[in-house]
Amino acid sequence: MRFSFLPLVLTSWSSIAGPEPAESKETIAARELMVRTIETRGITDARVLDALRKTPRHLFVPAEYRSLAYSDRPLPIGSDQTISQPYIVAIMTELARPTSKSKALEIGTGSGYQAAVLSKLVRSVHSIEIVPELADRARKDLAALGYSNVTVITGDGYRGLPKEAPFDVILVTAAPSMVPQPLVDQLAVGGRLVIPVGSSDQELILIERTAAELVRKSIIPVMFVPMTGEAAKAKVPEVDPRKKSDP
């Protein structure tokens, strides 16, 4: 979740220079506590919980925030962006129902943490980041940590990645005012799109493509930063004409 209420702009965070360092017992214990906290909030997919257990969130935040890396809160990563709250990463990943055969698209790489978690559950992840500095840093860090099935692309993710479509999983980490039709069009049959939608009042939306229709559900209220780039200017139809009402 990319909250915008944290005003700190970071300029000193350098990319990871080598392989993942050995973790202390304290770090491992803190991450386990984070996962248990998330589990108490209703996340039940054992594969998702295990992926969170194995992903070093502290290596995706600036050094000055590493003592807070396993608190269930977003943290600044620079360029007016944050690393998402772990619970939000968990619920979005669980809603997507990734499998080992899934091809995934992420819009909004940020620090690379969500892509790292997702990469442990799918065949491949393509992640698009509109801020060049964040894209470069995430690309280097993910490579240094051995996430070889993640490809980071610098660019505007509003229109997705048609040349790699269709996707089984699409996760979006910034909120457009309406669901971008290009992303819906790139869902495979059986695919799931998880996206925050709205301006001041936002909801996390799940869209699933079945063989016959698109099924849309509202999940929970959220607060993400707005999607920038083309999304800020686009006037495209919502997917309402083809959606099935929430139960």
Secondary structure, DSSP 8 states (H G I E B T S, - for coil): -----------------SS-----HHHHHHHHHHHHHHHHTT---HHHHHHHHTS-GGGGS-GGGGGGTTSSS-EEEETTEEE--HHHHHHHHHHH---TT-EEEEE--TTSHHHHHHHTTSSEEEEEESSHHHHHHHHHHHHHTT-TTEEEEES--TT--GGG--EEEEEE-SB-SS--HHHHHTEEEEEEEEEEE-SSSEEEEEEEE-SS-EEEEEEEEE---B--GGGGT-----SGGGEE---
